[in-house]
Amino acid sequence: MGLRGAKPGWIEWEKPTKLALLRWWAMEGADDVAIAAKIGIAVSTFYEWKKKSKKISEAVARGKEETDAPIISVLYQLALKGEPWAVTMWLRNRQPERFRDKQEISMKHETVVIHDSIPDSIPDHD
């Protein structure tokens, strides 16, 4: 905000009623992009708000956790019962580096010099 003495927008969103709204939006499944749009700010600004304000960050995180917890519990129970799709989903989300569908391999291009250490002729050992 360019006006002197004007409060940054994130301070306004630390009020209990605004924090409750952020939490509710997160509980409804809104991600950071959608929450920023609802507030009327760029998502990059919302990321800055979350860095500056522990209250805002925690409100959003709590909303997401409260919604995810029962679903995670059901998925976990299904995985324990041996439902293959549930096991796959659980592993992909808990250990994505090991169980994702598509493995990404990063390779560096390096020049390798091979020195010929094989003699022109191999002596007979008869």
Stockholm file with secondary structure:
# STOCKHOLM 1.0

chainA/1-126         MGLRGAKPGWIEWEKPTKLALLRWWAMEGADDVAIAAKIGIAVSTFYEWKKKSKKISEAVARGKEETDAPIISVLYQLALKGEPWAVTMWLRNRQPERFRDKQEISMKHETVVIHDSIPDSIPDHD
#=GR chainA/1-126 SS CCSTTCCCHHHHTTSHHHHHHHHHHHHTTCCHHHHHHHHTSCHHHHHHHHHHCHHHHHHHHHHHHHHHHHHHHHHHHHHHTTCHHHHHHHHHHHSHHHHCSSCCCCCCCCCCCCCCCSCSSCCCCC
#=GC SS_cons         CCSTTCCCHHHHTTSHHHHHHHHHHHHTTCCHHHHHHHHTSCHHHHHHHHHHCHHHHHHHHHHHHHHHHHHHHHHHHHHHTTCHHHHHHHHHHHSHHHHCSSCCCCCCCCCCCCCCCSCSSCCCCC
//
